[in-house]
Every structure is written in structure tokens, then in C-alpha cells.
């Protein structure tokens, strides 16, 4: 039985630890004279929101933005992590060569937004711990109490093209299993 979500689903996020997954630029917002720093992901523009020094602070802020349905991207900087929010009507100041294919997104969930299940995967003869979210199944990839490591692993899954979930309250990373069934 799928989890019946009473509220809107949180927005997915991009965890982009490789600069090859996005292009930097400056944007001009409608009715604004000055430009703002931004990144392009696929064919979408994200304007700079804030820099935070630690993975913990980044995950807290990212969770809040996703819960409020702001599409967001997270990148790593020399000073920590930068968060970027999607812009609808913008104009790039200089031409941008778009990335061929946008990376896979990652959902950042908290308790009550998912359901723990036992999954049967085609390649395994025993059930595995899993998560049901939005009528999709995800296997537990790792439990990692070190949040900086969790962000790094989520970034690697994004780069490899694997949709994933980060369960903030459980410090857990899960990977999408399209062929999974409830055990």
C-alpha cells in the first residue's frame, strides 16, 4: 500500500560536486538593472541563494527549501557549500553552452514523507531494507552519520545518473530501484 502523502511532495534537489554538471554565468532578472551570479543545469537557470560553511548547515537549509517546494541545487565551494534556487524568467548575460543532459536529482526527506519497507530485488535471493516514496522504491545504499560524507555520496550518485533519496533524520542514503517489489 503506497504512502498517502497529505501535502505537496518536496521539490527534488541537485547535489553537484563536479563542475562538469553545471555551467557558471550571470543572470539578469526581469526589471532589474544589475546581474546576479548563477549556474545552468540542463536548460534551467539557478540563482545564487547562500553559502554555508558545513554539510550540516547545507542539509538543514536544503531541507527547508525543498519542503517549501523551491527547486534547489547544492555545489561545493572553497568556503563550504553554495545553494542555488531555480529561476523561471531570466536572461543570461553571456551565452551559455547548456549541458547535454541534466543530472539526476535527489530528494531530501524527513520522517513522515516516506515509508520503510522490505524490498525484493531481481538480483538478490533475500529481501533488503528499502524506502517507498512517491510510489517508487529505493534500497538503502548506506547509513552514514558523517553528513559531509553523505553529501559526497549523494553527489556521486547524481553524477552517475542514479536518482536517490537522503533521509535527513536517519542520516541514510537510498538509491532508486526501478525493478524492486515489496517483499
C-alpha positions, 0 to 999 in steps of 0.5 A: 500500500503506497504512502498517502502523502497529505501535502505537496511532495518536496521539490527534488534537489541537485547535489553537484560536486563536479563542475562538469554538471553545471555551467557558471554565468550571470543572470539578469532578472526581469526589471532589474538593472544589475546581474546576479551570479548563477549556474545552468543545469540542463536548460534551467537557470539557478540563482545564487541563494547562500553559502554555508560553511558545513554539510550540516548547515547545507542539509538543514537549509536544503531541507527547508527549501525543498519542503517549501517546494523551491527547486534547489541545487547544492555545489561545493565551494572553497568556503563550504557549500553554495545553494542555488534556487531555480529561476523561471524568467531570466536572461543570461548575460553571456551565452551559455553552452547548456549541458547535454543532459541534466543530472539526476536529482535527489530528494531530501526527506524527513520522517513522515514523507516516506515509508520503510519497507522490505524490498525484493530485488531481481538480483538478490535471493533475500529481501533488503531494507528499502524506502517507498516514496512517491510510489517508487522504491529505493534500497538503502545504499548506506547509513552514514552519520558523517553528513559531509560524507553523505553529501559526497555520496549523494553527489556521486550518485547524481553524477552517475545518473542514479536518482536517490533519496537522503533521509535527513533524520536517519542520516541514510542514503537510498538509491532508486530501484526501478525493478524492486517489489515489496517483499 
